[in-house]
Amino acid sequence: MEQTGFNRDVNIRGLTSLDADRIIEIIKGLPEWFTPNVIPQIKDDMGRMKGFVAVVSGVVRGFILLDDRDCCIEIAWLAVERGFHGRGLGSLLVHVAEEYACKKGKRVLTVKTYGGMDYEPYMGTLKFYFKTGFKLYEIIDNYQPFNGQPAAILLKVLDCNGQH
Ligand SMILES: CC(C)(COP(=O)(O)OP(=O)(O)OC[C@H]1O[C@@H](n2cnc3c(N)ncnc32)[C@H](O)[C@@H]1OP(=O)(O)O)[C@@H](O)C(=O)NCCC(=O)NCCS
C-alpha cells in the first residue's frame, strides 16, 4: 500500500474487483452527478481499466478509473464520497493518475465532463479540474456519448521530470 505525501491519513492503492460494491455505493450517493444508468458502464470499465482508490481509516472514500489511450491517459470516472469532499482526496487521485500516466510514457492527462455551464454541481467539478491544473481544450455542443449534451474536453500536459 502506498503512503502518500499529501495526507498521512490517506492511503492510495490499486482498485480491485473487491472494491466494486463500495465504488457503486459512492456513485449512488452522488445523484446530482451520476444517473443510475451509468452503473453498468462503470462496472464494465472497472474490469478493463486501471483504477486507484483513496482509503481513509481503512474505508474506500474515493476512486479513479483511467483509460489508457494512444494519445494520453483519460480519466474515465472520478468520484469522492459525499461528506469527504474538499479534503484533498480528489487532488490526490489526480496526482496518482499523473504518476501513472508518466510511468506509461504518456504526457497528457485528459477528461471529458459536462460542459453546459448551467448546472451548479458540474460547475463545481469544472472548478476542481481547473484547480488541479487542467485547461479547457474544447466544448463540444452536441456530444453523442453524453446523449447530445455539451461536453467540456479538458487537458493537462504533464511535466514528467518534475514534481506533480
Ligand atoms: C470533483 C471531486 C472528485 C473533487 O474531489 P475533492 O476531494 O472534493 O477535491 P479536493 O478536496 O482535492 O479539491 C481540490 C481543489 O478543488 C476545489 N474544489 C473541489 N470541488 C469544488 C467545487 N464543487 N466547487 C469549487 N471548488 C471545488 C477545492 O476547493 C480545492 O481547492 P483549494 O486547493 O484551493 O482548496 C468531488 O467533488 C466529487 O466526487 N464530485 C462529484 C463527482 C464528480 O464531479 N466527478 C468528476 C466527474 S468528471
The ligand as a Gaussian input file, in Angstrom:
#p B3LYP/6-31G(d) Opt

LIG

0 1
 C      -14.834000      16.585000      -8.135000
 C      -14.375000      15.792000      -6.923000
 C      -13.767000      14.456000      -7.348000
 C      -13.311000      16.620000      -6.189000
 O      -12.819000      15.875000      -5.102000
 P      -12.470000      16.593000      -3.717000
 O      -11.767000      15.604000      -2.879000
 O      -13.676000      17.212000      -3.178000
 O      -11.473000      17.744000      -4.222000
 P      -10.237000      18.400000      -3.412000
 O      -10.572000      18.467000      -1.967000
 O       -8.987000      17.701000      -3.792000
 O      -10.260000      19.878000      -4.034000
 C       -9.188000      20.438000      -4.794000
 C       -9.499000      21.883000      -5.065000
 O      -10.671000      21.977000      -5.894000
 C      -11.637000      22.786000      -5.254000
 N      -12.968000      22.227000      -5.443000
 C      -13.348000      20.945000      -5.300000
 N      -14.664000      20.819000      -5.501000
 C      -15.121000      22.072000      -5.764000
 C      -16.409000      22.616000      -6.021000
 N      -17.503000      21.834000      -6.056000
 N      -16.508000      23.953000      -6.228000
 C      -15.432000      24.763000      -6.188000
 N      -14.168000      24.302000      -5.930000
 C      -14.043000      22.971000      -5.715000
 C      -11.302000      22.701000      -3.762000
 O      -11.808000      23.822000      -3.067000
 C       -9.806000      22.654000      -3.775000
 O       -9.287000      23.973000      -3.919000
 P       -8.104000      24.502000      -2.966000
 O       -6.912000      23.674000      -3.381000
 O       -7.997000      25.949000      -3.288000
 O       -8.537000      24.193000      -1.576000
 C      -15.542000      15.520000      -5.911000
 O      -16.076000      16.751000      -5.510000
 C      -16.633000      14.656000      -6.476000
 O      -16.620000      13.439000      -6.324000
 N      -17.618000      15.296000      -7.135000
 C      -18.760000      14.575000      -7.691000
 C      -18.391000      13.693000      -8.844000
 C      -17.630000      14.400000      -9.943000
 O      -17.834000      15.575000     -10.244000
 N      -16.725000      13.623000     -10.568000
 C      -15.996000      14.065000     -11.732000
 C      -16.817000      13.728000     -12.960000
 S      -15.927000      14.107000     -14.449000

